[in-house]
């Protein structure tokens, strides 16, 4: 497994995110021109109702979990990077932050009314297993929202390749954990495109699966309902 292929062992992914935790938020703002906050808010609005018990899987530094809490959810954020969780805890004490593996979460079946994943699904060592685990901890009828980078088609594709495959890795060389910004575009290339992810969600036990594209097709929000 190598950075260049977008595949790393789980321990290597954890180490990488521990290393980039201090610059993670700043790089997100830079790479998305600040639009990532709006996309996270849209994700929370799409699946969270006031009073819901909400799981934010792969919560990272906590921005999507906090968006879900602001939408009225009672939120639990789960991530396996201790350093990312330290950043999340510093942002909010209204969210329950848990260090854990999203592929084997410490929750009973049908524990949550909604779940979100923001820019973390492509880092799972077993995507299909992660989707099944999300379904396991959700109640029937619960909503899920998965926000992820995808590959655009059409006029934006050349600009996307210049930015994501060229400038982002170059910027990463100047920052702690710069290899993460080589891994990032590689992980997007190997991640399923939007239609295929919809099919994987259906196979994992979700129905009414739909997706919306943001920023000309660079980011997709998939939503579905647990069967």
Secondary structure as GFF3:
##gff-version 3
##sequence-region A 1 227
A	DSSP	alpha_helix	10	32	.	.	.	ID=ss1
A	DSSP	alpha_helix	36	47	.	.	.	ID=ss2
A	DSSP	beta_strand	53	57	.	.	.	ID=ss3
A	DSSP	alpha_helix	63	70	.	.	.	ID=ss4
A	DSSP	beta_strand	74	79	.	.	.	ID=ss5
A	DSSP	alpha_helix	82	91	.	.	.	ID=ss6
A	DSSP	beta_strand	96	99	.	.	.	ID=ss7
A	DSSP	beta_strand	112	118	.	.	.	ID=ss8
A	DSSP	three_ten_helix	121	123	.	.	.	ID=ss9
A	DSSP	alpha_helix	127	137	.	.	.	ID=ss10
A	DSSP	beta_strand	138	149	.	.	.	ID=ss11
A	DSSP	three_ten_helix	154	156	.	.	.	ID=ss12
A	DSSP	alpha_helix	157	160	.	.	.	ID=ss13
A	DSSP	pi_helix	161	167	.	.	.	ID=ss14
A	DSSP	alpha_helix	168	172	.	.	.	ID=ss15
A	DSSP	alpha_helix	180	190	.	.	.	ID=ss16
A	DSSP	alpha_helix	194	203	.	.	.	ID=ss17
A	DSSP	beta_strand	206	214	.	.	.	ID=ss18
A	DSSP	three_ten_helix	215	217	.	.	.	ID=ss19
A	DSSP	beta_strand	219	226	.	.	.	ID=ss20
###
